[in-house]
C-alpha cells in the first residue's frame, strides 16, 4: 500500500495533452474556477509532443507547487502519457481528465463523495458527461452491446440524487481511482493506442471484484474526441481488447442481445416456440433465470465470429 507523504495533496489530477491548446486553456480555467477550496490538489500536465504552441504556452505558465508539466519529445499516445503523469503523482487518489472538458460548480464533490462511499470496494468512479455542442448525454457508463462492442449508455434514471450506477466500464475522459490500486494494476496497458485503454483497465478492476461505475450526481461537459488521431487505431485497439477479453465480453453482451431480441420478438409474428423462447429471454433479462438461453449464447457467439471474420478480411487486405 502507498502511504501518502506528509502534506501530500488529496487528489492528483493528470491531464494528457496533444494539441487543441484553446480547449486546454478553457478546461484549466473552468477547473480552477470550480475546484472546491477545501480539497488540496496537484495538477500534472503531460504534453504528448504537441505541435500547436501548447509546449511554449506550458513553459510560460508560472511555476507553483500545485502544477507540474512533463513534456515528451515524441508523440507516445494516451496510455503512455497518462502512465508517465501518474508515476509522478503524490496524491492518495488520481483523477484523470481529458483536455476537452469544461466544468460547472459542484461537479467534483459528488464524484469524490461517491468514490469514498465505496470504501475498500472502490475501483473506478466516472461521471455523467454531456456533449458541449448539444448538451445531450454522451456518457453515463459503458456497456457491451449485442455484438460485443462497447457502447456508451446515454440513459439516466428519473431520480438519481445520491445514486451510483454500476457499469461494465467508464470512459477515460474523467475518472477517479485510488493511487494504490492504480499502481497494483500497473496503470494503462500501453499496447493500446488512443483507445480501449480505459475499458481494459475497467475489466481488470471488475476481475478483482471491485466496483466500476458512475456517480450520477456529477456532470461535466465534453467536446468529445477532439484530439488529432483519436480514431486512427480503433480497429487495432478493439481487436486487441477482444483477444484478451473474448470470454468476458461474450458474457457481458448476453443481456443486451437478449434485450434486443425481445424488442424484435414482441413486434414480430410469433408461434408457440417463438413465444417460449421470448419468455426464456425475458426471464434471463430480468434476472429470474440465471443461465442464458441457448438463443442468446448462439447469437452472441455468431456476432463475435462475424467480427473476427471481418478483422481477418481487413488483415488480408492490408497484406
C-alpha positions as CSV (number, residue, x, y, z in Angstrom):
1,X,0.0,0.0,0.0
2,X,1.2,3.5,-0.8
3,X,1.5,5.7,2.2
4,X,0.9,9.4,1.4
5,X,3.8,11.7,2.3
6,X,3.1,14.4,4.8
7,X,1.3,17.4,3.3
8,X,0.6,15.5,0.0
9,X,-2.5,16.6,-1.9
10,X,-5.7,14.8,-1.5
11,X,-6.0,14.5,-5.3
12,X,-3.5,14.3,-8.1
13,X,-5.1,15.4,-11.4
14,X,-3.4,14.0,-14.5
15,X,-4.2,15.6,-17.9
16,X,-2.5,14.3,-21.1
17,X,-2.3,16.9,-23.8
18,X,-1.9,16.7,-27.6
19,X,-2.6,19.9,-29.4
20,X,-6.1,21.7,-29.0
21,X,-4.5,24.5,-26.9
22,X,-7.6,26.6,-26.8
23,X,-9.5,23.6,-25.3
24,X,-6.7,23.1,-22.7
25,X,-6.8,26.7,-21.7
26,X,-10.6,26.7,-21.3
27,X,-10.5,23.4,-19.4
28,X,-7.9,24.7,-16.9
29,X,-9.8,27.9,-16.4
30,X,-13.0,26.1,-15.6
31,X,-11.2,23.6,-13.4
32,X,-9.6,26.4,-11.3
33,X,-13.0,28.2,-11.1
34,X,-14.9,25.2,-9.9
35,X,-12.5,23.3,-7.7
36,X,-13.5,23.2,-4.0
37,X,-11.1,25.2,-1.9
38,X,-11.1,22.8,1.0
39,X,-9.7,19.9,-1.2
40,X,-6.0,20.0,-1.8
41,X,-4.8,19.0,-5.3
42,X,-1.9,19.0,-7.7
43,X,-2.3,19.2,-11.5
44,X,0.1,17.2,-13.7
45,X,0.1,18.3,-17.3
46,X,1.7,15.8,-19.7
47,X,2.4,17.4,-23.1
48,X,2.5,14.5,-25.6
49,X,4.6,16.3,-28.2
50,X,2.0,18.9,-29.2
51,X,2.8,21.0,-32.3
52,X,0.3,23.8,-31.9
53,X,2.1,26.0,-29.4
54,X,1.0,24.0,-26.4
55,X,4.6,23.4,-25.3
56,X,5.5,27.1,-25.4
57,X,2.3,28.1,-23.5
58,X,3.0,25.5,-20.8
59,X,6.6,26.7,-20.5
60,X,5.3,30.2,-19.8
61,X,3.0,29.2,-17.0
62,X,4.0,30.4,-13.6
63,X,5.6,27.6,-11.5
64,X,3.6,26.6,-8.5
65,X,3.6,23.7,-6.1
66,X,0.1,22.8,-7.4
67,X,1.1,22.4,-11.0
68,X,3.8,20.4,-12.8
69,X,4.5,20.0,-16.5
70,X,6.0,16.9,-18.2
71,X,7.0,17.1,-21.8
72,X,7.5,14.3,-24.3
73,X,9.7,14.7,-27.3
74,X,7.8,12.2,-29.5
75,X,4.0,11.5,-29.5
76,X,3.6,8.4,-27.4
77,X,-0.2,8.2,-27.1
78,X,-2.8,8.4,-24.3
79,X,-1.7,5.4,-22.3
80,X,2.0,6.3,-22.1
81,X,1.4,9.9,-21.3
82,X,-1.1,9.2,-18.5
83,X,1.1,6.5,-17.0
84,X,4.0,8.9,-17.0
85,X,1.9,11.5,-15.3
86,X,0.6,9.1,-12.7
87,X,4.1,7.9,-11.8
88,X,4.9,11.4,-10.6
89,X,1.7,11.8,-8.7
90,X,1.8,12.2,-4.9
91,X,-1.9,12.3,-4.0
92,X,-3.8,9.4,-2.5
93,X,-6.3,9.5,-5.3
94,X,-5.8,10.0,-9.0
95,X,-8.2,12.0,-11.2
96,X,-7.7,11.6,-14.9
97,X,-9.1,14.3,-17.2
98,X,-9.2,14.9,-20.9
99,X,-8.2,18.4,-22.0
100,X,-11.5,18.9,-23.9
101,X,-13.7,19.1,-20.8
102,X,-15.4,22.0,-19.2
103,X,-16.8,22.1,-15.6
104,X,-19.6,23.8,-13.7
105,X,-19.7,24.5,-9.9
106,X,-20.5,21.4,-7.9
107,X,-19.2,18.8,-10.3
108,X,-16.4,17.4,-8.3
109,X,-17.8,17.0,-4.8
110,X,-20.3,14.2,-5.6
111,X,-17.7,12.4,-7.6
112,X,-15.4,12.3,-4.7
113,X,-18.2,11.6,-2.2
114,X,-19.4,8.6,-4.2
115,X,-15.9,7.2,-4.7
116,X,-15.2,7.4,-0.9
117,X,-18.5,5.8,0.0
118,X,-17.5,2.6,-1.8
119,X,-14.6,2.2,0.7
120,X,-12.4,-0.8,0.1
121,X,-14.6,-1.9,-2.8
122,X,-13.9,1.2,-4.8
123,X,-12.4,0.6,-8.2
124,X,-13.0,3.3,-10.8
125,X,-15.6,6.1,-10.5
126,X,-16.7,8.1,-13.5
127,X,-19.5,10.6,-14.1
128,X,-22.1,11.8,-16.5
129,X,-20.8,13.7,-19.5
130,X,-22.9,15.8,-21.8
131,X,-21.9,16.9,-25.3
132,X,-20.7,20.5,-25.5
133,X,-22.5,21.2,-28.7
134,X,-25.9,19.9,-27.9
135,X,-26.0,19.2,-24.1
136,X,-27.2,15.6,-24.9
137,X,-25.9,12.9,-22.6
138,X,-22.8,11.4,-24.2
139,X,-21.7,9.1,-21.4
140,X,-23.4,7.6,-18.3
141,X,-21.4,4.5,-18.3
142,X,-20.2,1.9,-20.9
143,X,-21.6,-1.5,-21.6
144,X,-21.1,-4.2,-24.3
145,X,-23.8,-4.3,-26.9
146,X,-25.4,-7.3,-28.5
147,X,-22.5,-7.7,-31.0
148,X,-19.9,-7.5,-28.2
149,X,-18.9,-3.9,-29.0
150,X,-18.5,-1.3,-26.2
151,X,-21.2,1.4,-26.4
152,X,-21.9,4.5,-24.2
153,X,-25.0,4.5,-22.1
154,X,-26.9,7.7,-22.7
155,X,-30.0,6.9,-20.5
156,X,-30.4,8.4,-17.0
157,X,-32.8,7.3,-14.2
158,X,-35.7,9.7,-13.5
159,X,-34.4,10.2,-9.9
160,X,-30.7,10.0,-9.4
161,X,-29.7,12.0,-6.3
162,X,-27.0,10.2,-4.4
163,X,-27.0,7.3,-6.9
164,X,-24.2,5.2,-8.1
165,X,-24.7,3.2,-11.3
166,X,-22.6,0.1,-11.6
167,X,-21.4,-0.3,-15.2
168,X,-19.1,-2.5,-17.2
169,X,-16.7,0.4,-17.9
170,X,-16.4,4.1,-17.9
171,X,-14.7,6.5,-20.3
172,X,-11.2,7.6,-19.6
173,X,-12.2,11.2,-20.2
174,X,-12.9,11.7,-16.5
175,X,-12.5,9.1,-13.7
176,X,-11.1,8.7,-10.2
177,X,-9.1,5.7,-8.9
178,X,-7.0,5.2,-5.8
179,X,-3.3,5.5,-6.4
180,X,-2.6,2.3,-4.6
181,X,-4.9,0.3,-6.8
182,X,-3.6,2.1,-9.9
183,X,0.0,1.0,-9.0
184,X,-1.0,-2.6,-8.3
185,X,-2.7,-2.8,-11.7
186,X,0.3,-1.2,-13.5
187,X,-1.7,1.6,-15.0
188,X,-2.9,1.6,-18.5
189,X,-1.8,-1.2,-20.9
190,X,0.5,0.7,-23.3
191,X,-0.1,-1.7,-26.1
192,X,-3.3,0.2,-26.8
193,X,-3.0,3.4,-28.8
194,X,-5.6,6.1,-28.1
195,X,-8.5,3.8,-27.5
196,X,-9.7,0.9,-25.3
197,X,-7.1,1.5,-22.6
198,X,-9.9,2.7,-20.3
199,X,-12.1,-0.4,-21.0
200,X,-9.3,-2.8,-20.5
201,X,-8.5,-1.1,-17.2
202,X,-12.1,-1.4,-16.0
203,X,-12.3,-5.0,-17.0
204,X,-9.2,-5.7,-14.9
205,X,-10.7,-3.9,-12.0
206,X,-14.0,-5.9,-12.3
207,X,-12.0,-9.0,-12.4
208,X,-10.8,-8.2,-8.9
209,X,-14.4,-7.8,-7.7
210,X,-14.2,-4.1,-7.3
211,X,-16.8,-1.5,-8.3
212,X,-16.7,0.3,-11.7
213,X,-19.5,2.8,-12.2
214,X,-20.8,6.3,-12.5
215,X,-21.5,9.0,-9.9
216,X,-24.8,10.2,-11.3
217,X,-24.8,13.4,-9.4
218,X,-21.6,14.6,-11.0
219,X,-22.0,16.1,-14.5
220,X,-19.5,17.8,-16.8
221,X,-19.4,18.8,-20.5
222,X,-17.2,17.2,-23.1
223,X,-16.2,18.3,-26.6
224,X,-15.8,14.6,-27.5
225,X,-12.8,13.1,-29.3
226,X,-11.1,16.4,-30.4
227,X,-7.5,15.2,-30.1
228,X,-5.8,14.6,-33.5
229,X,-5.5,10.9,-34.4
230,X,-8.1,9.9,-31.8
231,X,-9.7,7.3,-34.2
232,X,-6.7,6.2,-36.1
233,X,-6.2,2.9,-34.3
234,X,-9.7,1.9,-33.5
235,X,-9.7,-1.4,-35.3
236,X,-6.3,-2.5,-33.8
237,X,-7.4,-1.5,-30.3
238,X,-10.7,-3.3,-30.5
239,X,-9.1,-6.4,-31.9
240,X,-6.6,-6.4,-29.0
241,X,-9.4,-5.9,-26.5
242,X,-11.4,-8.9,-27.9
243,X,-8.3,-11.1,-28.0
244,X,-7.7,-10.6,-24.3
245,X,-11.3,-10.5,-23.0
246,X,-13.4,-12.5,-25.5
247,X,-15.0,-14.8,-22.9
248,X,-15.8,-11.9,-20.6
249,X,-17.2,-9.7,-23.4
250,X,-19.3,-12.6,-24.6
251,X,-20.8,-13.0,-21.1
252,X,-21.4,-9.2,-20.7
253,X,-23.1,-9.0,-24.2
254,X,-25.7,-11.6,-23.4
255,X,-28.1,-9.3,-21.6
256,X,-28.0,-6.7,-24.4
257,X,-28.5,-9.4,-27.0
258,X,-31.5,-10.7,-25.0
259,X,-33.0,-7.2,-24.7
260,X,-32.7,-6.6,-28.5
261,X,-34.1,-10.0,-29.3
262,X,-37.1,-9.2,-27.1
263,X,-37.7,-5.9,-28.8
264,X,-37.8,-7.7,-32.1
265,X,-39.7,-10.7,-30.8
266,X,-42.6,-8.7,-29.3
267,X,-43.2,-6.9,-32.6
268,X,-42.9,-9.8,-34.9
269,X,-45.3,-12.7,-35.7
270,X,-44.8,-15.4,-33.1
271,X,-45.6,-19.1,-32.9
272,X,-45.6,-21.1,-29.6
273,X,-41.9,-22.0,-30.0
274,X,-41.0,-18.3,-30.5
275,X,-43.1,-17.3,-27.5
276,X,-41.4,-19.8,-25.3
277,X,-38.0,-18.5,-26.5
278,X,-39.1,-15.0,-25.8
279,X,-40.2,-15.9,-22.3
280,X,-36.8,-17.5,-21.6
281,X,-35.1,-14.4,-22.8
282,X,-37.3,-12.2,-20.6
283,X,-36.7,-14.3,-17.5
284,X,-33.0,-14.1,-18.1
285,X,-33.1,-10.4,-18.9
286,X,-34.8,-9.5,-15.6
287,X,-32.7,-11.9,-13.5
288,X,-35.2,-14.6,-12.8
289,X,-33.2,-17.1,-14.9
290,X,-29.5,-17.4,-14.1
291,X,-28.4,-19.3,-17.2
292,X,-28.6,-17.5,-20.6
293,X,-30.9,-19.2,-23.1
294,X,-29.2,-21.0,-25.9
295,X,-30.6,-18.5,-28.4
296,X,-28.7,-15.7,-26.6
297,X,-25.5,-17.7,-26.4
298,X,-25.6,-18.7,-30.1
299,X,-26.5,-15.1,-31.1
300,X,-23.5,-13.6,-29.3
301,X,-21.1,-16.2,-30.5
302,X,-22.2,-15.6,-34.1
303,X,-21.8,-11.9,-33.7
304,X,-18.3,-12.3,-32.3
305,X,-17.4,-14.8,-35.0
306,X,-18.6,-12.3,-37.7
307,X,-16.4,-9.6,-36.1
308,X,-13.4,-11.9,-36.1
309,X,-14.0,-12.8,-39.7
310,X,-14.2,-9.1,-40.6
311,X,-10.8,-8.5,-38.9
312,X,-9.3,-11.4,-40.9
313,X,-10.5,-9.8,-44.1
314,X,-9.0,-6.5,-43.1
315,X,-5.7,-8.2,-42.3
316,X,-5.7,-10.0,-45.7
317,X,-6.5,-6.7,-47.5
318,X,-3.6,-5.0,-45.7
319,X,-1.0,-7.6,-46.7
